[in-house]
Amino acid sequence: MTSSQLPPRRSSKPHRTVSIIGTGSYAPARVLTNYELEKMVDTTDAWIRTRTGISERRIAAEGENTSDMAVQAARAAMEQAEVHPEEIDLIIVATVTPDTFFPATACWVQKKLGAFNAACFDVSAACSGYLYSLEIAQQFISTHVYNTVLIIGADKLSAITDWTDRNSCVLFGDGAGAAILRNRPDSHGVISTNMGADGSFTDILVMPGGGTRCPITKENVDQRLNTIKMVGKEVYKQAVTSMFNAANKVLADAGLHYQDIACVIPHQANLRIIEAIAERTGILPPQPLLWLSTRRIAPGESAWATIFSWSSSAAASPGPVP
């Protein structure tokens, strides 16, 4: 068979747009308030609110795993999108707290959903994991490899939080957010995205133990190496700079300006980070809405839980792109 007789490659088909057709979220029932944290570490409700904007966080129940929360969020997204398990072609789970290192948490989700037609894998990119998953999923759909992709951000960060460290333990909680992606005819879909990383800062937000670099042993188990370690000031500086640069990039790629944006839903890490980015971008009241959830689930999933709440409200209405 000559090259002219070969069937066209999938990549030779015209690229198609990708839309979010359904979202869902899940927060565990257990609430851990700032007042409860006052009894655990040297902190106060006022100190936490002033520095983070957080009033409470959700904590998974004993025996409630990352995949359990992921499935709850997925089912909500599937219901909104009117998608059945057998229609899902790919499941991507973004998590740094997998049920098991292998198989992937996505495989556990597949099993619990009954979505046995789907390929499955996990993405480990911490707070950025959900956006990485969105970008990866887009490539599969736009190039006609898959039609329906389920992406989930889920974490049980309470399992790796050092509850004796007042600077970090106030930030983290548990939960999940999910979305169904498909091509929607006559829709512009996701207009632009931006991914990035800087490996030179691997030491400012890290769980040092538990991997092959530093296995947990009986000799080091008391050092809490299998919990989150954070250099707060450095994380703040890098977060503000990176988010500002990424926002500028996606707007430029889309041919848009900040004044064109109707609603901003930022990463929910910290109120001061959000305020700093709002000041740099000029997104300040009464300009575009800036959503902040004071009820914390996992930071990487809080924004998507907010999206689910917003998309289910009267505030979300389709409009023209300038």
Secondary structure, 3 states (H helix, E strand, C coil): CCHHHCCCCHHHCCCCCCEEEEEEEECCCEEEEHHHHHCCCCCCHHHHHHHHCCCEEEECCCCCCHHHHHHHHHHHHHHHHCCCHHHCCEEEEECCCCCCCCCCHHHHHHHHHCCCCCEEEEECCHHHHHHHHHHHHHHHHHCCCCCCEEEEEEEEHHHCCCCCCHHHHCCCCEEEEEEEEECCCCCCCCCCCCCCCCHHHCCCEECCCCCCCCCCCCCCHHHCCCCCEECHHHHHHHHHHHHHHHHHHHHHHHCCCHHHCCEECCCCCCHHHHHHHHHHHCCCCCCCEECCCCEECCHHHHHHHHHHHHHCCCCCCCCCCC
